[in-house]
Amino acid sequence: MSDPPRGISPIDLMAELSPNVPGPAATEPHAGAGNSRPAPQSPLDLINNTQQLLASLSTEQPRSQPTPFIPHEPERIDQIGLSGEEIERLILKYLLARGSTEGRRVAQSLCLPFGLIAPIFNDLKTLQLVAYRNTTSIGDYEYILTDVGRERARRYSEECTYFGAAPVSLKEYVRSVRAQTITNYSTTVADLKRAFADLIINDTMLRRLGPAINSGRGMFLFGPAGNGKTSIAERITNCFGSAIYIPKAIGVDGDIIRVFDPIVHERVDDGTTAGGLMNHSKIDSRWVKVRRPTVVAGGELTMEELEIRQNHGTKICEAPMQLKSNCGTLVIDDFGRQRMPVVELLNRWIVPLEKRYDFLSVPCGKRIQVPFDQMIIFSTNLEPRDLVDAAFLRRIPYKIPVPDPTLEEFHKLFAMVGSKLGLGYEKRAVDYLIARHYAPVKRPLRACQPRDILMQVKYYCQYLGQPVRLTPEALDFACENYFSIM
């Protein structure tokens, strides 16, 4: 008989199969109580029932899709997560920078419903911080700062110049990451093949990558340069679902941390996002729908980029790269060649990698706990054991080598790249290339070489005004340049 499923103790299983059989603490009923006990099941019946239950429990159920996180527009002032004074600061700083403008336009800049902040405009008018300049529409006016309001707005701007989208509370941001975590997704073989459809990846590599991606814990990709480690890392994000919501900014005790970065995050406009033509779902426009992020840091990585950085002129804070990559992938490319010592990076992340949360210091002096929820990939052409110690290697459970392509894969790469460049594919030409420029010097095959060589062939033919073809002459010219010092 097979073992009981995980999470069900043998005692619980026996009780479910034979509820009338007394457990260890059962006692005989008192004589004369009028209780009659049914006859206990025979061992054969018990075994049959056990097998039936195990079969029903072991039947694989389809994995339910995680409930999508949708930030709904606040309906009450207390749902914004900001105090009235914090909203007042944003309004006054906006008017100081823009001059006179309508209340609805201010609300649009703050990404808040005008109906919720209209009472704050009334309070500012009562306090003689703003004045009416003109009537615009029903229930709205064109506002302008008074002298008193301008002086107060200047003081606020000295503390922080930010006057954009109202920040989201840290608590709400943490809730959004938990709802959109990469651990909600289970990757299958079909998912991986779809994510790597534009690369040549053999089945052995897919079998190694699949469990590592499902763990969400991180991995080392190591091997010779030019075999596609960075390309593999960048496509892993596609296995975790298509899009997520991130806040434009987070507020922590008066400090404002910008999270949305147009350089890192790619907006997704499906017609349901705030401002779209189909915006019937009342989505909170303080949030941005983006593709799951893939943040790549190379040799330029420094310790400062792993902490909250404040611009001393504007007093606006910028989120570190691990915060921007939450619910996505963070690739440390060329690991071991960073400007910062490897040991500093490892010491900085040894706890977050284990606990999946990080601690960051905010300029106000507060230390906050934030999610550390991304697939971290260390890509290197160096040997991992030469870079890190055993304690760190234990926290990166998957170490996946990226080997040189086989001869068959090398031909497939030429066919794939040749089709994209309009060169086509000629087996005889590739065989000539290998026999002439690889075999005599025992040069290893690299996944990047078909693309690099074919690009040189294309430009060579274009320069001579010849049809773009894989001729021996063109291949010899390309290899003479490409391998001159290799």
C-alpha positions in Angstrom: 0.0 0.0 0.0 1.3 3.4 -0.9 2.1 6.0 1.7 -0.6 8.5 2.6 -0.5 11.9 0.9 1.5 14.7 2.4 -0.5 16.8 4.9 -2.7 13.8 6.0 -1.6 12.0 9.1 -2.1 8.2 9.3 -4.4 8.6 12.2 -6.6 11.1 10.3 -6.6 8.8 7.3 -7.7 5.8 9.4 -10.4 7.9 11.1 -11.8 9.0 7.8 -11.8 5.4 6.4 -13.2 3.8 9.5 -14.9 6.3 11.7 -16.4 3.6 13.9 -13.1 2.1 14.8 -11.8 3.5 18.1 -8.6 5.5 18.0 -5.9 5.3 20.6 -8.0 7.4 23.2 -11.3 5.7 22.6 -13.0 3.8 25.4 -15.6 1.2 25.6 -19.2 2.6 26.2 -20.5 2.2 29.7 -22.4 -1.0 30.2 -26.1 -0.4 30.0 -25.9 2.8 28.2 -27.9 1.4 25.3 -25.1 2.0 22.8 -24.5 -0.6 20.2 -21.3 -0.4 18.2 -21.3 -1.6 14.5 -19.0 -4.4 13.7 -15.5 -3.2 12.8 -14.4 -3.5 9.2 -12.3 -6.4 8.2 -8.6 -5.8 7.3 -9.4 -6.5 3.6 -12.2 -3.9 3.6 -9.9 -1.4 5.3 -7.2 -1.9 2.7 -9.6 -1.6 -0.2 -11.1 1.7 1.3 -7.6 3.0 1.9 -6.6 2.4 -1.7 -9.7 4.1 -3.0 -9.1 7.2 -0.9 -5.5 7.4 -1.9 -6.5 7.1 -5.6 -9.0 9.9 -5.2 -6.6 12.2 -3.3 -3.7 11.5 -5.8 -5.8 12.4 -8.8 -4.2 15.6 -10.1 -6.6 18.5 -10.1 -6.1 21.4 -12.6 -4.1 24.2 -11.0 -6.4 27.2 -10.4 -5.2 30.5 -11.8 -4.4 33.1 -9.2 -6.9 35.8 -8.7 -5.7 38.9 -10.6 -4.8 42.0 -8.5 -6.8 45.0 -9.6 -6.3 48.3 -7.8 -9.8 49.8 -7.6 -10.3 53.5 -7.4 -10.8 54.8 -3.9 -14.4 55.6 -3.0 -13.8 57.3 0.3 -11.1 59.7 1.5 -9.8 57.2 4.0 -9.2 54.6 1.3 -6.5 56.8 -0.3 -4.0 56.1 2.5 -2.9 59.7 2.9 -3.8 62.3 5.4 -5.6 65.5 4.4 -2.4 67.4 5.1 -0.4 65.2 2.7 -3.0 65.8 -0.1 -3.0 69.5 0.7 0.8 69.6 0.2 0.5 68.0 -3.2 -2.2 70.4 -4.3 -0.3 73.5 -3.2 3.0 72.4 -4.8 1.1 71.7 -8.0 -0.4 75.1 -8.1 2.9 76.7 -7.3 4.5 75.0 -10.3 1.6 75.4 -12.7 0.0 78.6 -11.6 -3.8 78.9 -11.9 -5.7 75.7 -13.0 -9.0 73.9 -12.6 -9.6 71.6 -9.6 -10.3 68.7 -11.9 -6.9 69.1 -13.6 -5.2 69.1 -10.2 -7.0 65.9 -9.3 -6.0 64.4 -12.6 -2.4 65.2 -11.9 -2.7 63.6 -8.4 -4.5 60.6 -10.0 -7.3 61.0 -7.5 -11.1 61.3 -8.0 -12.0 65.0 -7.9 -15.1 64.2 -5.8 -12.9 63.0 -3.0 -10.5 66.0 -2.8 -13.1 68.7 -3.6 -13.7 69.2 0.2 -9.9 69.8 0.6 -10.1 72.6 -2.0 -13.0 74.1 0.1 -10.8 73.9 3.2 -7.9 75.6 1.4 -10.3 78.4 0.3 -11.6 78.8 3.8 -8.0 79.1 5.1 -7.3 81.7 2.4 -4.5 79.6 0.9 -6.2 79.5 -2.5 -8.6 81.8 -4.3 -11.1 81.5 -7.1 -9.9 83.0 -10.4 -12.7 81.9 -12.6 -15.6 79.5 -12.8 -15.1 76.5 -15.1 -17.8 74.0 -14.8 -20.5 72.9 -12.3 -18.9 72.2 -9.0 -15.4 73.3 -10.1 -13.4 76.5 -10.2 -10.1 77.8 -11.5 -7.8 78.1 -8.5 -4.8 80.3 -7.8 -2.6 80.5 -4.8 -2.9 83.5 -2.5 0.3 85.2 -1.0 -0.1 83.1 2.1 -0.7 79.9 0.1 2.4 80.6 -2.1 4.6 81.0 0.9 3.4 77.8 2.4 3.8 76.0 -1.0 7.4 77.2 -1.2 8.1 75.7 2.3 6.6 72.4 1.2 8.7 72.4 -2.0 11.9 72.9 0.0 11.1 69.7 1.8 10.2 67.8 -1.4 9.5 69.1 -4.9 7.3 66.1 -5.8 3.7 67.0 -6.9 2.7 64.1 -9.2 0.5 61.1 -8.6 -0.4 60.7 -5.0 1.8 58.0 -3.4 0.4 54.6 -2.4 0.9 53.4 1.1 3.6 50.8 1.8 1.0 48.4 3.2 -1.0 48.5 0.0 2.2 48.0 -2.1 3.1 44.9 0.0 -0.4 43.5 -0.5 -0.1 44.0 -4.3 3.2 42.1 -4.4 1.8 39.2 -2.4 -1.1 39.0 -4.8 1.1 39.1 -7.9 4.0 37.1 -6.6 5.9 34.9 -9.1 5.4 31.9 -6.7 1.7 31.9 -7.8 2.7 30.4 -11.1 3.7 26.9 -12.0 5.6 26.6 -15.2 5.1 23.6 -17.5 7.1 22.3 -20.4 4.7 24.0 -22.8 5.2 27.3 -21.0 9.0 27.1 -21.3 8.9 26.2 -25.0 6.6 29.1 -25.6 8.9 31.5 -23.7 12.0 30.3 -25.5 10.4 29.9 -28.9 12.9 32.3 -30.5 15.9 30.5 -29.1 17.5 27.1 -29.7 17.2 25.4 -26.4 17.7 21.6 -26.1 15.4 19.4 -23.9 18.2 18.9 -21.3 18.4 22.6 -20.7 14.6 22.9 -20.4 14.5 20.1 -17.9 17.0 22.0 -15.8 15.4 25.4 -16.1 11.8 24.3 -15.4 12.1 23.3 -11.8 14.4 26.2 -11.1 11.9 28.7 -12.5 9.1 27.0 -10.5 11.1 27.4 -7.3 11.3 31.2 -7.7 14.4 31.1 -5.6 17.1 32.1 -8.2 19.8 30.4 -10.1 23.3 30.6 -11.5 23.7 30.4 -15.2 27.3 29.8 -16.0 29.4 28.8 -19.0 31.5 30.2 -21.8 30.8 33.7 -23.0 28.5 33.9 -26.1 26.2 30.9 -25.4 23.1 32.9 -24.6 23.0 33.1 -20.8 21.7 36.7 -20.9 19.1 35.8 -23.6 17.9 32.9 -21.5 17.7 35.0 -18.4 15.7 37.8 -20.1 13.0 35.3 -21.3 12.4 33.6 -18.0 10.1 36.5 -17.0 7.6 35.4 -19.7 6.9 32.2 -17.7 5.3 34.2 -14.8 2.3 35.7 -16.6 2.1 38.7 -18.8 1.4 41.9 -16.8 1.2 43.3 -13.2 0.2 46.5 -11.6 2.8 48.7 -9.8 2.4 52.0 -8.1 3.9 55.2 -9.5 5.2 56.1 -6.1 5.1 54.9 -2.5 4.8 57.1 0.5 6.5 56.4 3.8 6.1 59.0 6.6 6.4 62.0 4.2 9.2 60.5 2.0 8.1 59.7 -1.5 9.8 56.8 -3.3 9.3 56.5 -7.1 8.8 52.9 -8.2 7.6 53.2 -11.8 10.6 53.7 -14.1 9.9 54.1 -17.9 13.4 52.8 -18.6 12.7 49.5 -16.8 8.9 49.1 -17.0 7.0 48.8 -20.2 3.4 50.0 -20.0 0.6 47.7 -21.1 -2.5 49.5 -22.5 -5.3 47.0 -23.0 -8.1 49.5 -23.0 -9.0 48.8 -19.3 -6.2 50.8 -17.7 -6.9 54.2 -16.2 -7.5 56.8 -18.9 -8.5 54.2 -21.5 -11.6 54.3 -23.6 -13.0 51.2 -21.8 -12.2 52.4 -18.3 -15.4 51.1 -16.8 -13.6 49.2 -14.0 -12.7 52.3 -12.1 -9.0 51.3 -11.8 -6.9 53.5 -9.5 -4.8 55.6 -11.8 -2.1 55.9 -9.2 -1.1 52.4 -10.4 0.4 51.5 -13.8 -0.1 48.2 -15.6 3.2 47.0 -16.9 4.8 43.9 -18.3 6.4 41.8 -15.7 9.8 43.5 -15.3 13.2 42.2 -16.3 15.9 44.3 -14.7 19.4 43.7 -16.0 22.4 45.0 -14.0 25.9 44.5 -15.4 29.4 45.5 -14.5 28.2 49.0 -13.6 26.3 47.8 -10.5 27.3 49.6 -7.3 26.1 49.3 -3.7 24.2 52.6 -3.9 21.9 51.1 -6.5 20.7 48.5 -4.0 19.5 51.2 -1.5 16.9 54.0 -1.6 18.6 57.0 -3.2 17.4 60.5 -2.6 18.0 63.4 -5.0 19.4 66.1 -2.7 18.0 68.8 -4.9 14.4 67.6 -5.3 14.3 65.4 -2.1 12.6 62.7 -4.2 13.6 59.1 -3.6 14.3 56.5 -6.2 13.5 52.8 -5.5 16.4 50.4 -5.7 16.6 47.9 -8.6 15.4 44.9 -6.5 12.3 46.8 -5.6 11.6 47.7 -9.3 12.1 44.1 -10.3 9.6 42.7 -7.8 7.2 40.1 -9.3 9.6 39.8 -12.2 13.3 38.9 -12.9 16.5 40.5 -11.8 19.5 39.6 -13.8 23.0 40.2 -12.5 24.9 39.9 -15.7 28.7 39.3 -15.9 28.6 38.4 -12.2 32.0 38.8 -10.7 32.9 41.8 -12.8 30.9 44.4 -11.0 32.6 47.6 -9.7 31.6 46.5 -6.2 33.4 43.6 -4.6 31.5 40.3 -4.9 31.6 39.7 -1.2 29.8 43.0 -0.6 27.0 42.1 -2.9 26.6 38.6 -1.3 26.6 40.0 2.2 23.9 42.5 1.2 21.6 39.8 -0.2 22.3 36.8 1.8 19.3 37.4 4.1 16.8 38.6 1.4 17.6 35.5 -0.7 16.7 33.3 2.3 13.7 35.2 3.7 12.3 36.8 0.5 12.1 40.2 2.2 14.5 43.1 2.4 15.1 46.0 4.8 15.7 49.5 3.4 16.5 52.8 5.1 14.3 55.8 4.3 15.7 59.4 4.5 13.3 60.2 7.3 15.4 57.7 9.4 12.9 54.9 9.4 13.8 51.3 8.4 11.2 49.6 6.4 10.6 45.9 5.4 9.8 45.4 1.7 9.1 42.3 -0.4 12.1 40.7 -2.1 10.0 38.8 -4.6 11.8 38.2 -7.9 13.7 35.5 -9.7 17.3 36.5 -9.3 19.6 35.1 -12.0 23.4 35.4 -11.6 24.9 35.0 -15.1 28.6 34.5 -15.4 31.3 33.0 -17.5 33.4 32.4 -14.4 33.2 29.3 -12.2 30.6 30.0 -9.4 32.6 28.2 -6.7 35.5 30.5 -7.4 33.3 33.5 -6.8 31.2 32.7 -3.7 31.4 30.6 -0.6 29.3 27.6 0.4 26.9 29.7 2.5 25.8 31.7 -0.5 25.8 28.8 -2.9 23.3 27.1 -0.6 20.9 30.0 -1.0 21.1 29.7 -4.8 20.0 26.1 -5.1 20.1 25.8 -8.9 23.4 26.0 -10.7 22.8 25.5 -14.4 25.6 25.2 -16.9 25.0 26.7 -20.4 27.1 24.5 -22.7 28.4 25.1 -26.2 25.8 24.2 -28.9 26.1 20.8 -30.6 26.9 20.6 -34.3 23.2 20.1 -35.0 22.2 23.1 -32.9 24.9 25.2 -34.6 23.3 24.4 -38.0 19.8 25.3 -36.6 21.2 28.6 -35.4 22.5 29.4 -38.9 19.1 28.5 -40.3 17.2 30.7 -37.8 19.4 33.7 -38.1 19.8 33.4 -41.8 16.0 33.5 -42.3 15.8 36.7 -40.2 18.6 38.4 -42.2 17.3 37.3 -45.6 20.4 35.1 -46.2 18.6 31.8 -46.1 20.4 28.6 -45.1 22.8 26.5 -47.0 24.1 23.4 -45.3 27.1 23.1 -47.6 28.2 26.6 -46.7 28.0 25.9 -43.0 29.9 22.7 -43.4 32.6 24.6 -45.3 32.8 27.2 -42.5 33.3 24.5 -39.9 35.8 22.5 -41.9 37.8 25.6 -42.9 37.7 27.8 -39.8 36.8 25.5 -36.8 38.1 22.0 -37.2 41.8 22.8 -38.0 42.2 24.9 -34.9 39.7 23.0 -32.7 37.8 26.2 -32.2 34.7 25.7 -30.0 31.2 26.4 -31.3 29.5 29.3 -29.6 25.8 30.2 -29.9 26.5 33.9 -30.7 28.8 33.1 -33.7 26.1 32.3 -36.3 24.5 35.8 -35.8 27.9 37.6 -35.7 29.3 35.9 -38.8 26.1 36.3 -40.8 25.9 40.0 -40.0 29.4 40.4 -41.4 28.5 38.4 -44.5 25.5 40.6 -45.1 27.4 43.9 -44.8 30.2 42.5 -47.0 27.8 41.6 -49.8 26.0 44.9 -49.5 29.3 46.8 -49.8 30.3 45.0 -52.9 26.8 45.4 -54.4 26.5 41.6 -54.7 23.5 39.4 -53.9 23.5 38.5 -50.2 24.6 34.9 -50.2 26.7 32.5 -48.1 29.6 32.2 -50.4 33.0 30.8 -49.3 34.6 34.1 -50.1 32.1 36.0 -47.9 32.5 33.5 -45.1 36.3 33.7 -45.3 36.2 37.5 -45.1 33.8 37.4 -42.1 36.0 34.9 -40.2 39.2 36.8 -41.0 37.7 39.8 -39.2 35.8 38.0 -36.5 38.5 35.5 -35.4 41.6 37.8 -36.0 42.5 37.9 -32.3 40.4 35.0 -31.0 
